[in-house]
C-alpha cells in the first residue's frame, strides 16, 4: 500500500487538474456552462476577486474609484508636492490606471455575458480617454523632464515616460498638438467601434449537403434541412467546416464569407487608416508603422535580411 498510494494520489491529482482545465475552457466558450458555473457560487466574489465586479454595473464603480484616486495624485504632483518622488509617483499612477484598462481590455473580448462585455468596453474607453489626456498634460511633462533620477532604474523609467509624452505629440507646436489630440481621440473611438462589431457581413452561407462531405453527421444534422444546408459564418461549426470539409471550393467560399466585413466596418477601417497616416505625418514619420516600431525591437517595418550563415 505504501508504494501504490502515491501513484493513486498522482492519478487523482492529474484527473482533477484535467477537469479544472476543461472547465476553465468551457466557462469561456459556452454561455450554458458559464451560467451553470455561476449559479453554483452562493456568494459571488467578483471577477478577479474584485468585489466591485459581481455585476455589470460594478465596472462604473470600479473605474470611478480608480480615476478619483488617480486625479488626486495628479493634482498633488502638479502642485509640486511630490517633486522628490515624482518619477515613482507617475509610475505608480500608470500602474493604477493600467489595473483598470488591462483588466477591462481582456473582459470586453473574453466574457461570455454581453452586458459584462459591453460595460467593460465602455469602462476601457473612458479610462483610455483619461490616460490620453494625461499624455497631453503639460505640467506633468515639464515636471518629469526636470526631475532628477536617483538610480539607473528611475532613469530608465523617466526616459520611458518622456518617450510616451513625446509619442503623444508633446514636442509638437501647440496647433499641431491640438490636431494630434483630436485625431488620436477619433482613432480610439473608431478602434472601439471596429473591434466591437467584427461579425461577417452575412451571418449564414447557403450550401448543398454534398458541399459538406467530411463533416461529422452530428454536425451536419445541425445545419442541414433535406439537401440544403445553412452554415453560420462564425463560431465552432464554421471552424469545423474550414478544417474538415473535403471540397476546396466549400472551404474557400466559407473563408471568404467569414472575412468579408460589413460595409460600415469597411468605412470605419478606411477612416482609421487615413487618421493613422495623418498622425504619422504630424510626427515626421513616413508611415504609421514606422512611428509605432521606432522604439520597438523591430525598429523598422522594412524587410529584415537574415544573418549570413
C-alpha positions as semicolon CSV with decimal commas, in nm:
position;residue;x (nm);y (nm);z (nm)
1;X;0,000;0,000;0,000
2;X;0,283;0,237;0,084
3;X;0,423;0,206;-0,269
4;X;0,093;0,217;-0,457
5;X;-0,067;0,503;-0,264
6;X;0,147;0,780;-0,422
7;X;0,056;0,655;-0,769
8;X;-0,315;0,659;-0,685
9;X;-0,279;1,008;-0,540
10;X;-0,092;1,126;-0,850
11;X;-0,362;0,993;-1,081
12;X;-0,630;1,165;-0,873
13;X;-0,449;1,498;-0,879
14;X;-0,388;1,468;-1,253
15;X;-0,754;1,384;-1,314
16;X;-0,868;1,685;-1,111
17;X;-0,630;1,913;-1,299
18;X;-0,759;1,792;-1,636
19;X;-1,116;1,850;-1,516
20;X;-1,031;2,202;-1,398
21;X;-0,857;2,281;-1,728
22;X;-1,157;2,166;-1,930
23;X;-1,399;2,354;-1,704
24;X;-1,200;2,674;-1,747
25;X;-1,213;2,640;-2,126
26;X;-1,587;2,567;-2,120
27;X;-1,659;2,865;-1,892
28;X;-1,514;3,094;-2,159
29;X;-1,653;2,906;-2,460
30;X;-2,009;2,822;-2,352
31;X;-2,280;3,050;-2,216
32;X;-2,458;2,744;-2,072
33;X;-2,152;2,627;-1,879
34;X;-2,083;2,980;-1,757
35;X;-2,442;3,018;-1,638
36;X;-2,437;2,683;-1,459
37;X;-2,099;2,752;-1,300
38;X;-2,205;3,099;-1,189
39;X;-2,522;2,969;-1,023
40;X;-2,326;2,726;-0,806
41;X;-2,150;3,009;-0,624
42;X;-2,351;3,106;-0,316
43;X;-2,174;3,441;-0,276
44;X;-2,013;3,599;-0,585
45;X;-1,658;3,714;-0,523
46;X;-1,637;3,935;-0,830
47;X;-1,418;3,896;-1,135
48;X;-1,054;3,851;-1,035
49;X;-1,168;3,867;-0,671
50;X;-1,267;4,232;-0,720
51;X;-1,577;4,290;-0,502
52;X;-1,700;4,565;-0,738
53;X;-1,721;4,329;-1,034
54;X;-2,001;4,099;-0,923
55;X;-2,238;4,260;-1,176
56;X;-2,203;4,471;-1,493
57;X;-2,273;4,799;-1,315
58;X;-1,970;4,738;-1,095
59;X;-1,734;4,846;-1,372
60;X;-1,856;5,204;-1,334
61;X;-1,795;5,194;-0,956
62;X;-1,452;5,040;-1,004
63;X;-1,341;5,291;-1,267
64;X;-1,478;5,596;-1,086
65;X;-1,299;5,499;-0,766
66;X;-0,973;5,441;-0,954
67;X;-0,999;5,762;-1,156
68;X;-1,073;5,959;-0,840
69;X;-0,755;5,825;-0,677
70;X;-0,561;5,895;-0,997
71;X;-0,690;6,253;-1,021
72;X;-0,595;6,328;-0,659
73;X;-0,245;6,201;-0,730
74;X;-0,222;6,410;-1,049
75;X;-0,328;6,723;-0,859
76;X;-0,070;6,666;-0,586
77;X;0,205;6,610;-0,843
78;X;0,101;6,915;-1,047
79;X;0,105;7,130;-0,733
80;X;0,470;7,041;-0,677
81;X;0,403;6,846;-0,359
82;X;0,584;6,534;-0,479
83;X;0,888;6,664;-0,662
84;X;1,125;6,433;-0,474
85;X;0,932;6,121;-0,570
86;X;0,772;6,233;-0,897
87;X;0,912;5,952;-1,114
88;X;0,794;5,683;-0,873
89;X;0,458;5,855;-0,833
90;X;0,389;5,881;-1,206
91;X;0,496;5,520;-1,249
92;X;0,251;5,432;-0,971
93;X;-0,013;5,641;-1,148
94;X;0,045;5,440;-1,464
95;X;0,009;5,112;-1,275
96;X;-0,312;5,235;-1,113
97;X;-0,474;5,321;-1,446
98;X;-0,346;5,008;-1,619
99;X;-0,506;4,796;-1,347
100;X;-0,838;4,908;-1,497
101;X;-0,752;4,933;-1,866
102;X;-0,573;4,596;-1,888
103;X;-0,848;4,414;-1,697
104;X;-1,133;4,565;-1,900
105;X;-0,946;4,513;-2,229
106;X;-0,947;4,140;-2,153
107;X;-1,303;4,121;-2,019
108;X;-1,458;4,306;-2,314
109;X;-1,330;4,041;-2,555
110;X;-1,343;3,726;-2,340
111;X;-1,652;3,746;-2,117
112;X;-1,947;3,536;-2,243
113;X;-2,208;3,773;-2,094
114;X;-2,274;4,060;-2,337
115;X;-2,368;4,302;-2,060
116;X;-2,038;4,241;-1,882
117;X;-1,850;4,277;-2,211
118;X;-2,033;4,598;-2,303
119;X;-1,975;4,761;-1,963
120;X;-1,610;4,655;-1,971
121;X;-1,573;4,811;-2,317
122;X;-1,726;5,140;-2,202
123;X;-1,500;5,145;-1,896
124;X;-1,196;5,071;-2,110
125;X;-1,280;5,362;-2,342
126;X;-1,329;5,605;-2,052
127;X;-1,001;5,512;-1,885
128;X;-0,804;5,526;-2,211
129;X;-0,951;5,872;-2,282
130;X;-0,835;5,985;-1,937
131;X;-0,488;5,837;-1,995
132;X;-0,461;6,016;-2,329
133;X;-0,546;6,339;-2,152
134;X;-0,258;6,279;-1,909
135;X;-0,025;6,219;-2,204
136;X;-0,108;6,577;-2,306
137;X;-0,062;6,722;-1,955
138;X;0,199;6,995;-1,998
139;X;0,276;7,032;-1,626
140;X;0,338;6,661;-1,579
141;X;0,563;6,662;-1,885
142;X;0,766;6,954;-1,751
143;X;0,800;6,803;-1,404
144;X;0,911;6,465;-1,538
145;X;1,166;6,634;-1,768
146;X;1,302;6,838;-1,475
147;X;1,313;6,551;-1,225
148;X;1,644;6,408;-1,108
149;X;1,657;6,029;-1,111
150;X;1,815;5,874;-0,801
151;X;1,904;5,540;-0,965
152;X;1,957;5,376;-1,302
153;X;1,612;5,216;-1,267
154;X;1,447;5,555;-1,213
155;X;1,642;5,697;-1,507
156;X;1,507;5,420;-1,733
157;X;1,151;5,486;-1,609
158;X;1,196;5,860;-1,665
159;X;1,314;5,807;-2,022
160;X;1,018;5,579;-2,087
161;X;0,773;5,836;-1,950
162;X;0,925;6,117;-2,157
163;X;0,912;5,896;-2,465
164;X;0,542;5,828;-2,405
165;X;0,474;6,201;-2,371
166;X;0,659;6,275;-2,694
167;X;0,482;5,991;-2,874
168;X;0,160;6,170;-2,780
169;X;0,272;6,489;-2,952
170;X;0,401;6,689;-2,656
171;X;0,705;6,807;-2,853
172;X;0,486;6,946;-3,134
173;X;0,384;7,310;-3,173
174;X;0,055;7,388;-2,998
175;X;-0,163;7,388;-3,313
176;X;-0,016;7,060;-3,436
177;X;-0,052;6,911;-3,088
178;X;-0,421;7,003;-3,075
179;X;-0,468;6,835;-3,411
180;X;-0,278;6,530;-3,284
181;X;-0,505;6,507;-2,978
182;X;-0,820;6,540;-3,187
183;X;-0,709;6,272;-3,433
184;X;-0,597;6,039;-3,155
185;X;-0,933;6,065;-2,980
186;X;-1,117;5,992;-3,302
187;X;-0,888;5,695;-3,369
188;X;-0,962;5,544;-3,026
189;X;-1,334;5,577;-3,085
190;X;-1,305;5,415;-3,429
191;X;-1,091;5,131;-3,294
192;X;-1,352;5,055;-3,027
193;X;-1,637;5,066;-3,280
194;X;-1,446;4,843;-3,518
195;X;-1,346;4,581;-3,258
196;X;-1,694;4,565;-3,102
197;X;-1,867;4,468;-3,428
198;X;-1,645;4,226;-3,617
199;X;-1,919;3,989;-3,730
200;X;-1,921;3,898;-4,102
201;X;-2,147;4,082;-4,345
202;X;-2,362;3,769;-4,395
203;X;-2,442;3,555;-4,088
204;X;-2,502;3,237;-4,292
205;X;-2,377;3,069;-4,608
206;X;-2,625;2,854;-4,804
207;X;-2,475;2,529;-4,933
208;X;-2,572;2,183;-5,054
209;X;-2,508;1,891;-4,817
210;X;-2,274;1,746;-5,079
211;X;-2,052;2,051;-5,025
212;X;-2,005;1,942;-4,662
213;X;-1,858;1,598;-4,719
214;X;-1,611;1,525;-4,440
215;X;-1,820;1,695;-4,172
216;X;-1,938;1,454;-3,894
217;X;-2,304;1,351;-3,920
218;X;-2,398;1,509;-3,586
219;X;-2,264;1,845;-3,704
220;X;-2,429;1,805;-4,043
221;X;-2,767;1,748;-3,875
222;X;-2,734;2,086;-3,701
223;X;-2,708;2,282;-4,026
224;X;-2,892;2,070;-4,283
225;X;-3,258;2,056;-4,384
226;X;-3,305;1,796;-4,655
227;X;-3,045;1,854;-4,924
228;X;-2,988;2,216;-4,823
229;X;-2,753;2,339;-4,552
230;X;-2,716;2,676;-4,386
231;X;-2,373;2,716;-4,229
232;X;-2,307;3,003;-3,985
233;X;-2,014;3,222;-4,087
234;X;-1,880;3,238;-3,732
235;X;-1,848;3,001;-3,439
236;X;-1,748;2,639;-3,387
237;X;-1,938;2,487;-3,681
238;X;-1,776;2,731;-3,922
239;X;-1,432;2,638;-3,791
240;X;-1,511;2,268;-3,829
241;X;-1,618;2,318;-4,190
242;X;-1,294;2,503;-4,264
243;X;-1,098;2,214;-4,116
244;X;-1,295;1,908;-4,224
245;X;-1,481;1,988;-4,547
246;X;-1,324;1,790;-4,829
247;X;-1,411;2,031;-5,111
248;X;-1,167;2,318;-5,155
249;X;-1,442;2,531;-5,308
250;X;-1,652;2,496;-4,991
251;X;-1,365;2,596;-4,766
252;X;-1,282;2,891;-4,990
253;X;-1,641;3,020;-5,001
254;X;-1,677;2,994;-4,625
255;X;-1,339;3,157;-4,557
256;X;-1,431;3,448;-4,786
257;X;-1,770;3,487;-4,615
258;X;-1,609;3,476;-4,270
259;X;-1,365;3,750;-4,365
260;X;-1,600;3,980;-4,554
261;X;-1,690;4,269;-4,324
262;X;-1,998;4,486;-4,320
263;X;-1,985;4,796;-4,534
264;X;-1,990;5,029;-4,236
265;X;-1,696;4,836;-4,088
266;X;-1,501;4,895;-4,407
267;X;-1,576;5,269;-4,383
268;X;-1,455;5,273;-4,023
269;X;-1,134;5,095;-4,121
270;X;-1,071;5,330;-4,414
271;X;-1,113;5,636;-4,192
272;X;-0,889;5,482;-3,926
273;X;-0,613;5,419;-4,181
274;X;-0,644;5,778;-4,300
275;X;-0,611;5,910;-3,943
276;X;-0,307;5,693;-3,878
277;X;-0,139;5,831;-4,189
278;X;-0,208;6,186;-4,069
279;X;-0,070;6,107;-3,721
280;X;0,246;5,966;-3,876
281;X;0,286;6,279;-4,086
282;X;0,245;6,506;-3,784
283;X;0,524;6,323;-3,601
284;X;0,755;6,337;-3,906
285;X;0,734;5,965;-3,989
286;X;0,684;5,817;-4,333
287;X;0,422;5,567;-4,217
288;X;0,223;5,482;-3,903
289;X;0,409;5,150;-3,883
290;X;0,740;5,337;-3,877
291;X;0,613;5,563;-3,597
292;X;0,496;5,268;-3,386
293;X;0,803;5,048;-3,439
294;X;1,071;5,311;-3,388
295;X;1,107;5,225;-3,018
296;X;1,033;4,853;-3,053
297;X;1,274;4,567;-3,108
298;X;1,193;4,555;-3,481
299;X;1,279;4,931;-3,514
300;X;1,155;4,946;-3,874
301;X;0,873;4,796;-4,085
302;X;1,122;4,726;-4,361
303;X;1,242;4,380;-4,460
304;X;1,499;4,236;-4,224
305;X;1,772;4,046;-4,406
306;X;1,878;3,718;-4,247
307;X;2,217;3,684;-4,088
308;X;2,479;3,511;-4,304
309;X;2,549;3,152;-4,212
